């Protein structure tokens, strides 16, 4: 499963003290490298359904409405790259893990 590369790259950079990593050269390259590493051998990706709210974090500073638009962009790109998208309902970690395992069978 390809994770949230952008959030991960931002979080890692901010943990190193880089306040706004998206303004630095190499930011996009770091995201692409992370996604490329994750997608080697993968042809499906799961994504939790939006819970109806967004909890702001140091890396996530957008509104719920903007998050839905951001999700739509991700979906279009993954489909264009040949991935089969699998909706995973919001729920406990165990419920989501079970849903992913069912999809992989």
C-alpha positions as CSV (number, residue, x, y, z in Angstrom):
1,X,0.0,0.0,0.0
2,X,1.4,3.4,-0.9
3,X,1.1,5.6,2.1
4,X,0.7,9.3,2.5
5,X,4.1,10.2,1.1
6,X,3.6,13.9,1.3
7,X,2.5,13.8,5.0
8,X,5.4,11.5,5.8
9,X,8.0,13.7,4.0
10,X,6.7,16.8,5.7
11,X,6.6,15.1,9.1
12,X,10.2,13.8,8.8
13,X,11.5,17.1,7.6
14,X,9.8,19.0,10.4
15,X,11.2,16.5,12.9
16,X,14.6,17.6,11.7
17,X,13.7,21.2,12.3
18,X,12.7,22.2,8.8
19,X,9.6,24.4,9.4
20,X,8.2,24.6,5.8
21,X,9.9,21.7,3.8
22,X,7.6,22.3,0.8
23,X,9.5,25.5,0.1
24,X,12.9,23.7,-0.2
25,X,14.5,22.4,-3.3
26,X,14.1,18.6,-3.5
27,X,10.7,18.4,-1.7
28,X,8.9,17.0,-4.7
29,X,11.8,14.6,-5.4
30,X,11.6,13.3,-1.9
31,X,7.9,12.6,-2.3
32,X,8.4,10.9,-5.7
33,X,11.2,8.8,-4.3
34,X,9.1,7.7,-1.3
35,X,6.2,6.8,-3.6
36,X,8.4,5.0,-6.0
37,X,10.0,2.9,-3.2
38,X,6.5,2.0,-1.9
39,X,5.0,1.1,-5.2
40,X,7.7,-1.3,-6.4
41,X,5.8,-4.5,-6.9
42,X,2.4,-3.0,-5.8
43,X,-0.6,-2.8,-8.0
44,X,-3.3,-2.0,-5.5
45,X,-3.6,0.7,-2.9
46,X,-6.1,1.1,-0.1
47,X,-7.2,4.4,1.3
48,X,-9.5,5.0,4.3
49,X,-12.8,6.6,3.5
50,X,-12.9,10.2,4.8
51,X,-14.2,10.3,8.4
52,X,-16.0,13.6,7.8
53,X,-13.5,15.8,9.6
54,X,-9.8,16.6,9.5
55,X,-7.6,16.9,12.6
56,X,-5.0,19.6,12.0
57,X,-1.4,18.6,12.5
58,X,1.9,20.3,11.8
59,X,1.8,18.7,8.3
60,X,-2.0,18.9,7.7
61,X,-3.2,22.5,7.7
62,X,-6.1,22.3,5.2
63,X,-9.8,22.3,5.7
64,X,-12.0,19.2,5.3
65,X,-13.3,20.5,1.9
66,X,-9.7,21.0,0.7
67,X,-8.8,17.5,1.9
68,X,-11.6,16.1,-0.3
69,X,-10.2,17.9,-3.3
70,X,-6.7,16.7,-2.4
71,X,-8.1,13.1,-2.2
72,X,-9.6,13.4,-5.6
73,X,-6.3,14.4,-7.1
74,X,-4.6,11.4,-5.5
75,X,-7.3,9.1,-6.8
76,X,-7.0,10.3,-10.4
77,X,-3.2,10.0,-10.3
78,X,-3.3,6.4,-8.8
79,X,-5.9,5.3,-11.4
80,X,-3.8,6.9,-14.2
81,X,-0.8,4.9,-13.0
82,X,-2.7,1.7,-13.2
83,X,-3.6,1.1,-9.5
84,X,-6.9,-0.6,-8.5
85,X,-8.2,1.6,-5.7
86,X,-9.9,-0.1,-2.7
87,X,-12.1,1.9,-0.3
88,X,-11.5,1.1,3.3
89,X,-14.2,2.3,5.7
90,X,-13.2,4.3,8.7
91,X,-13.0,2.2,11.8
92,X,-10.6,0.7,14.3
93,X,-7.1,-0.3,13.2
94,X,-8.1,-4.0,13.5
95,X,-11.3,-3.4,11.4
96,X,-9.2,-1.7,8.7
97,X,-6.5,-4.4,8.7
98,X,-9.2,-7.1,8.4
99,X,-10.7,-5.2,5.4
100,X,-7.4,-4.9,3.7
101,X,-6.7,-8.6,4.3
102,X,-10.1,-9.5,2.7
103,X,-9.3,-7.4,-0.3
104,X,-5.9,-9.1,-0.8
105,X,-7.4,-12.6,-0.9
